[in-house]
Amino acid sequence: MDIFVEKIVARKKGLKENILSILLIIISVIVAVVAGLMIGPRGIVFLLVAGLIFGNWYLISSFNIEYEYSITNGEIDIDKIINKRKRKKIFTADCKDIEIMARITSKKYNESIATVPNRIKAVSSMESPDVYFAMLNTNGKRSLIYFEPNEKMMKTLKSIIPGKIFIE
């Protein structure tokens, strides 16, 4: 029997994204005003302003990030989706490579786990109450994944690797 479970989580924009968006707009307005005063032909200024508007839209919309988790026949995949126009695979592993998985608020999340250097944060926000961690050993390299699985994913993972999943 084939197993397929997926979930999409939208990352919340933080202060960094908001400040960058405002800076992009301010810089573009300054460039447009200076270009309007310095460059004579209005057609060139119009093209410059149109290019700035498009560039700002493209850059600011690229802050819209979603993560897609999918479990397919014992393999877990995490993809990063940028503004629903670009997809990038950020992680793939066999579920049997998971050493331990639990909520980050549980007692299972200790300092030895938190200090794993290779980390992937694929969550809406680290402050979310639904954030789980999964420590994996793939190709001799330890990785720590932060993600927000739903109940169906947790049940699927529990059926694949029952002794390593801790649902509290």
Secondary structure, 3 states (H helix, E strand, C coil): CCCEEEEEEECCCCHHHHHHHHHHHHHHHHHHHHHHHHCCCHHHHHHHHHHHHHHHHHHHHCCCEEEEEEEECCEEEEEEEECCCEEEEEEEEEHHHEEEEEECCCCCCCHHHHCCCCEEEECCCCCCCCCEEEEEEECCEEEEEEECCCHHHHHHHHHHCCCCECCC
